[in-house]
């Protein structure tokens, strides 16, 4: 059961990592297409992806994925519990970061007239629940829940 939960945690973090980096990659392509450079951060049609929360969330996902993968073989040991607890702390910070950014996006979305709403990538959006911010926040939350369940299922030696 513990190995399956560890594998599930890795799969969820992998999906979050792939989704986030795909989103950032598409944002970089769009940005370069309109700006012709990656180094401009002011007066841009679309925000530079380096200035968006998704860019930093992608690296948080990658760090959590690498961490979860590194400790997967120690499931069942006290060493695992210590490392899993630290991974949970990282996932708590990532979840707070993601949901805070989604909250800001949501408030902006509600205060903007219909048809003029944008996601944090500068792309028009019809609902805040179809944005990359919402998807990333949800995946971080699922990862956190899985991490806590896994931590509680592994008995201390």
Backbone as numpy.savetxt, mean C-alpha at the origin, in Angstrom:
# Nx Ny Nz CAx CAy CAz Cx Cy Cz
-1.48 -25.00 9.63 -2.30 -23.80 9.63 -1.43 -22.54 9.63
-0.37 -22.57 10.44 0.50 -21.40 10.55 1.25 -21.14 9.24
1.70 -22.20 8.60 2.41 -22.04 7.31 1.46 -21.47 6.25
0.19 -21.93 6.29 -0.79 -21.43 5.32 -1.07 -19.94 5.56
-1.18 -19.55 6.82 -1.40 -18.14 7.13 -0.19 -17.30 6.71
1.01 -17.84 6.93 2.22 -17.14 6.52 2.25 -16.98 5.00
1.87 -18.03 4.29 1.81 -17.96 2.83 0.74 -16.97 2.38
-0.41 -16.97 3.04 -1.48 -16.03 2.69 -1.01 -14.59 2.91
-0.30 -14.37 4.00 0.24 -13.03 4.28 1.18 -12.59 3.15
2.03 -13.49 2.72 2.97 -13.18 1.63 2.23 -12.91 0.33
1.20 -13.71 0.04 0.43 -13.52 -1.20 -0.28 -12.17 -1.20
-0.88 -11.80 -0.07 -1.57 -10.51 0.01 -0.57 -9.37 -0.13
0.57 -9.48 0.54 1.59 -8.43 0.41 2.16 -8.37 -1.00
2.32 -9.51 -1.65 2.79 -9.54 -3.04 1.78 -8.86 -3.95
0.50 -9.14 -3.75 -0.52 -8.51 -4.60 -0.53 -7.00 -4.37
-0.39 -6.56 -3.12 -0.32 -5.13 -2.84 0.90 -4.48 -3.47
2.04 -5.17 -3.39 3.28 -4.66 -3.98 3.15 -4.53 -5.49
2.64 -5.58 -6.13 2.48 -5.55 -7.59 1.50 -4.47 -8.01
0.37 -4.36 -7.30 -0.62 -3.34 -7.63 -0.03 -1.94 -7.48
0.65 -1.71 -6.36 1.19 -0.38 -6.10 2.27 0.00 -7.12
3.18 -0.92 -7.41 4.23 -0.60 -8.38 3.67 -0.48 -9.79
2.65 -1.24 -10.13 2.00 -1.09 -11.43 1.38 0.31 -11.52
0.69 0.72 -10.46 0.07 2.04 -10.44 1.12 3.14 -10.58
2.21 3.02 -9.84 3.29 4.01 -9.91 3.92 4.01 -11.30
4.12 2.84 -11.89 4.68 2.74 -13.24 3.80 3.47 -14.25
2.49 3.21 -14.19 1.55 3.88 -15.10 1.57 5.39 -14.86
1.64 5.80 -13.59 1.72 7.23 -13.28 2.98 7.86 -13.86
4.11 7.14 -13.77 5.36 7.66 -14.36 5.25 7.76 -15.87
4.65 6.76 -16.52 4.47 6.83 -17.97 3.61 8.03 -18.36
2.51 8.22 -17.68 1.61 9.34 -17.96 2.33 10.67 -17.72
3.04 10.75 -16.61 3.75 11.98 -16.27 4.80 12.31 -17.34
5.58 11.33 -17.73 6.63 11.56 -18.73 6.03 11.93 -20.09
4.90 11.31 -20.41 4.23 11.60 -21.68 3.83 13.08 -21.76
3.36 13.64 -20.65 2.89 15.03 -20.66 3.99 16.04 -20.33
4.94 15.66 -19.50 5.96 16.62 -19.05 7.30 16.47 -19.76
7.60 15.27 -20.31 8.85 15.05 -21.02 10.06 14.89 -20.12
9.85 14.83 -18.84 10.93 14.66 -17.86 10.36 14.02 -16.60
11.25 13.45 -15.80 10.82 12.90 -14.50 11.15 13.86 -13.37
11.84 14.96 -13.67 12.41 15.83 -12.64 11.58 17.07 -12.32
10.48 17.27 -13.01 9.64 18.43 -12.77 8.65 18.12 -11.65
8.51 19.04 -10.69 7.54 18.82 -9.62 6.55 19.97 -9.46
6.80 21.10 -10.11 5.90 22.25 -10.02 5.21 22.48 -11.36
4.01 23.04 -11.28 3.25 23.42 -12.48 3.11 22.27 -13.47
2.71 21.12 -12.98 2.56 19.92 -13.82 1.09 19.67 -14.11
0.82 19.09 -15.27 -0.55 18.69 -15.61 -0.99 17.57 -14.66
-0.14 16.58 -14.49 -0.36 15.49 -13.53 0.73 15.59 -12.47
0.44 15.23 -11.23 1.50 15.30 -10.21 2.62 14.31 -10.50
3.84 14.72 -10.17 4.98 13.81 -10.30 4.73 12.64 -9.35
4.82 11.41 -9.84 4.54 10.24 -8.99 5.36 10.19 -7.70
6.54 10.80 -7.71 7.37 10.82 -6.51 6.71 11.63 -5.40
5.80 12.52 -5.77 5.12 13.36 -4.77 3.78 12.76 -4.32
3.44 11.59 -4.80 2.15 10.98 -4.43 2.34 9.92 -3.34
1.33 9.72 -2.52 1.41 8.71 -1.46 1.59 7.29 -2.01
1.09 7.03 -3.20 1.20 5.69 -3.78 2.65 5.28 -3.96
3.50 6.23 -4.31 4.92 5.95 -4.50 5.54 5.41 -3.20
5.24 6.07 -2.10 5.80 5.65 -0.81 5.11 4.39 -0.29
3.82 4.27 -0.57 3.10 3.05 -0.20 3.65 1.82 -0.91
4.08 2.00 -2.16 4.65 0.88 -2.91 5.91 0.36 -2.22
6.74 1.26 -1.73 7.96 0.83 -1.04 7.66 0.24 0.33
6.61 0.73 0.98 6.20 0.13 2.25 5.71 -1.30 2.01
4.94 -1.50 0.95 4.50 -2.86 0.58 5.70 -3.76 0.31
6.66 -3.25 -0.46 7.84 -4.04 -0.80 8.63 -4.42 0.45
8.83 -3.48 1.35 9.55 -3.76 2.58 8.82 -4.82 3.41
7.50 -4.68 3.54 6.71 -5.66 4.30 6.76 -7.03 3.64
6.69 -7.07 2.32 6.75 -8.34 1.59 8.09 -9.03 1.83
9.18 -8.29 1.68 10.51 -8.88 1.88 10.67 -9.37 3.32
10.15 -8.60 4.25 10.22 -8.98 5.67 9.44 -10.27 5.91
8.20 -10.32 5.41 7.36 -11.52 5.60 7.99 -12.74 4.95
8.58 -12.55 3.78 9.22 -13.67 3.09 10.44 -14.16 3.87
11.19 -13.22 4.41 12.41 -13.58 5.13 12.11 -14.39 6.40
11.00 -14.10 7.07 10.70 -14.78 8.34 9.80 -16.00 8.18
9.36 -16.29 6.97 8.40 -17.39 6.78 8.92 -18.75 7.23
10.21 -18.98 7.11 10.77 -20.28 7.48 10.95 -20.45 8.98
10.74 -19.38 9.74 10.90 -19.47 11.19 9.56 -19.59 11.92
8.47 -19.81 11.17 7.14 -19.92 11.79 7.18 -21.01 12.86
6.63 -20.67 14.02 6.58 -21.63 15.12 7.65 -21.40 16.18
8.58 -20.50 15.91 9.65 -20.24 16.88 9.43 -18.89 17.58
10.10 -18.72 18.71 10.03 -17.44 19.40 10.63 -16.33 18.55
11.65 -16.67 17.78 12.27 -15.72 16.87 11.23 -15.19 15.88
10.37 -16.09 15.40 9.31 -15.69 14.47 8.37 -14.69 15.14
7.99 -14.96 16.38 7.05 -14.08 17.07 7.60 -12.67 17.21
8.87 -12.56 17.54 9.50 -11.24 17.67 9.50 -10.52 16.32
9.89 -11.22 15.27 9.95 -10.60 13.94 8.56 -10.31 13.38
7.60 -11.19 13.64 6.23 -10.97 13.18 5.63 -9.75 13.88
5.93 -9.59 15.15 5.43 -8.43 15.89 5.96 -7.14 15.28
7.23 -7.14 14.89 7.81 -5.96 14.25 7.19 -5.73 12.87
6.88 -6.80 12.16 6.19 -6.68 10.88 4.80 -6.08 11.10
4.13 -6.50 12.16 2.81 -5.94 12.47 2.93 -4.43 12.72
3.96 -4.00 13.42 4.16 -2.56 13.64 4.30 -1.82 12.30
5.07 -2.39 11.40 5.22 -1.80 10.07 3.87 -1.75 9.35
3.10 -2.82 9.44 1.79 -2.85 8.79 0.81 -1.87 9.43
0.92 -1.65 10.74 0.08 -0.64 11.41 0.41 0.74 10.85
1.69 1.06 10.76 2.10 2.36 10.22 1.65 2.50 8.76
1.84 1.45 7.96 1.41 1.49 6.57 -0.09 1.65 6.43
-0.84 0.98 7.28 -2.30 1.07 7.24 -2.77 2.47 7.63
-2.17 3.03 8.68 -2.53 4.39 9.10 -2.19 5.38 7.99
-1.01 5.24 7.40 -0.59 6.11 6.29 -1.58 6.01 5.13
-1.91 4.79 4.75 -2.80 4.58 3.59 -4.20 5.13 3.85
-4.78 4.81 5.00 -6.14 5.27 5.28 -6.19 6.77 5.53
-5.12 7.35 6.06 -5.07 8.81 6.22 -5.09 9.49 4.86
-4.29 8.97 3.94 -4.28 9.54 2.59 -5.61 9.34 1.88
-6.22 8.17 2.09 -7.54 7.96 1.49 -8.55 8.92 2.10
-8.46 9.15 3.41 -9.37 10.08 4.08 -9.27 11.48 3.49
-8.05 11.93 3.26 -7.83 13.25 2.65 -8.43 13.27 1.24
-8.17 12.23 0.47 -8.73 12.12 -0.88 -10.26 12.14 -0.82
-10.83 11.42 0.12 -12.29 11.32 0.25 -12.90 12.69 0.56
-12.30 13.42 1.50 -12.80 14.75 1.85 -12.70 15.69 0.65
-11.58 15.66 -0.05 -11.43 16.49 -1.26 -12.47 16.10 -2.30
-12.71 14.81 -2.42 -13.68 14.30 -3.38 -15.07 14.84 -3.07
-15.45 14.83 -1.79 -16.77 15.30 -1.39 -16.93 16.80 -1.58
-15.84 17.54 -1.46 -15.90 19.00 -1.55 -15.66 19.54 -2.96
-15.53 18.65 -3.93 -15.31 19.06 -5.31 -16.59 18.80 -6.11
-16.98 19.74 -6.98 -18.19 19.54 -7.77 -18.12 18.26 -8.62
-19.29 17.67 -8.85 -19.37 16.45 -9.66 -18.75 16.68 -11.03
-17.99 15.70 -11.49 -17.35 15.78 -12.79 -15.97 16.41 -12.74
-15.60 16.99 -11.61 -14.29 17.62 -11.47 -13.40 16.89 -10.46
-13.85 15.72 -10.00 -13.09 14.97 -8.99 -11.92 14.22 -9.61
-10.83 14.17 -8.85 -9.61 13.49 -9.29 -9.09 12.57 -8.21
-8.34 11.56 -8.65 -7.63 10.70 -7.70 -6.32 11.39 -7.33
-5.55 10.80 -6.42 -4.28 11.42 -6.03 -3.27 11.40 -7.18
-3.51 10.59 -8.20 -2.63 10.55 -9.38 -2.98 11.63 -10.39
-4.03 12.41 -10.10 -4.45 13.46 -11.01 -5.37 12.99 -12.12
-5.80 11.74 -12.05 -6.68 11.16 -13.06 -8.13 11.38 -12.63
-9.01 11.78 -13.56 -10.42 11.93 -13.19 -10.98 10.63 -12.61
-11.80 10.77 -11.58 -12.39 9.61 -10.92 -13.86 9.86 -10.66
-14.65 8.81 -10.76 -16.09 8.94 -10.51 -16.46 8.57 -9.09
-15.58 7.86 -8.41 -15.83 7.44 -7.03 -14.49 7.30 -6.31
-14.43 7.73 -5.05 -13.17 7.54 -4.31 -12.89 6.06 -4.04
-13.91 5.23 -4.15 -13.76 3.80 -3.87 -13.21 3.01 -5.06
-12.95 3.70 -6.16 -12.33 3.05 -7.32 -10.90 3.54 -7.53
-10.38 4.28 -6.57 -9.03 4.83 -6.70 -7.98 3.86 -6.16
-6.76 4.07 -6.60 -5.64 3.24 -6.11 -5.46 3.43 -4.60
-5.76 4.61 -4.09 -5.64 4.86 -2.64 -6.54 3.92 -1.85
-7.76 3.74 -2.31 -8.69 2.86 -1.60 -8.24 1.41 -1.69
-7.83 0.98 -2.87 -7.38 -0.40 -3.04 -6.15 -0.67 -2.17
-5.17 0.22 -2.22 -3.97 0.05 -1.41 -4.26 0.05 0.08
-5.16 0.93 0.51 -5.54 0.98 1.92 -6.19 -0.32 2.36
-7.05 -0.85 1.51 -7.74 -2.10 1.83 -6.75 -3.26 1.91
-5.82 -3.32 0.98 -4.83 -4.40 0.99 -3.93 -4.28 2.22
-3.55 -3.07 2.59 -2.76 -2.89 3.82 -3.55 -3.38 5.03
-4.83 -3.05 5.09 -5.66 -3.48 6.22 -5.78 -5.00 6.27
-6.01 -5.63 5.14 -6.09 -7.09 5.09 -4.76 -7.71 5.52
-3.66 -7.13 5.08 -2.33 -7.62 5.48 -2.14 -7.51 6.98
-2.58 -6.41 7.54 -2.46 -6.21 8.98 -3.29 -7.23 9.75
-4.52 -7.45 9.31 -5.39 -8.43 9.96 -4.77 -9.82 9.88
-4.28 -10.19 8.71 -3.61 -11.49 8.56 -2.39 -11.59 9.46
-1.63 -10.52 9.55 -0.44 -10.52 10.40 -0.78 -10.73 11.86
-1.84 -10.09 12.32 -2.27 -10.25 13.72 -2.79 -11.65 13.97
-3.61 -12.17 13.05 -4.13 -13.54 13.20 -2.98 -14.53 13.23
-2.02 -14.38 12.35 -0.86 -15.27 12.32 -0.08 -15.19 13.62
0.13 -14.00 14.12 0.87 -13.81 15.38 0.17 -14.53 16.54
-1.14 -14.44 16.55 -1.91 -15.06 17.65 -2.02 -16.57 17.52
-1.91 -17.09 16.31 -2.04 -18.54 16.08 -0.75 -19.30 16.37
0.36 -18.60 16.38 1.65 -19.26 16.62 1.89 -19.30 18.13
1.96 -20.50 18.71 2.18 -20.58 20.16 3.62 -20.20 20.52
3.74 -19.52 21.65 5.09 -19.18 22.15 5.73 -20.41 22.76
7.01 -20.60 22.52 7.73 -21.75 23.07 8.28 -21.45 24.44
